[in-house]
Amino acid sequence: MGTAERRRTTGDEHETSRRQSGEDRRELWVEEPARRRRLPDPVRTAAVRAVIIVALTLMQAMTAFLCALAGSWLSFPMVLSSVASTVVATWGVLDVWVTRQVWNQRHGVVSVPSSTARQLRRERRRARRQARTAERSEERIRRRGGAGQLSHS
């Protein structure tokens, strides 16, 4: 039996004895990587606000409906306020969308490395850099007195 085989068998024996003694337990908290990036703070704030407003609007609409079924005098004011709340809820949802667009515009969007637009920008930048260096070298030659001059005297 070789060294690697001996290690394997002793490792297996240790694993078996550990399982039998109950040492092989799963951890209580396992850290997993996030599937999506976290929303920026202003967008998250607007989203939370919109969810609260929409939830309150739905509760108010349900209350107005139940008051109408019961024939209560409260049904008319509740329906009017539900209409107003619907307008506010629509504004809240639009606010999330606008805030997200503004944040993306100000802070930029994460570009995918394989993006063709990114590659084109790199090529254009490289071409501009080469054109500038060629222009500078021609300018240096002109300042020195033109072609054909072999020394600085």
Secondary structure as UniProt FT lines:
FT   HELIX           3..21
FT   HELIX           41..70
FT   TURN            73..74
FT   HELIX           75..107
FT   TURN            113..114
FT   HELIX           116..143
FT   TURN            144..145
FT   TURN            147..148
//
